[in-house]
């Protein structure tokens, strides 16, 4: 069973999705793992220097 099948939960899930999308957009868009790797490398280099 998924909560989306229950009409009592559908409204809450729709509200949560809307908020998640708004936060995603505020923080610069969808997650891109290649950016995280680049950031981790930058942090490691700055730590070592």
Secondary structure, DSSP 8 states (H G I E B T S, - for coil): --GGGSHHHHHHHHHHHHHHHHHHHHTTSS--HHHHHHHHHHHHHHHH-
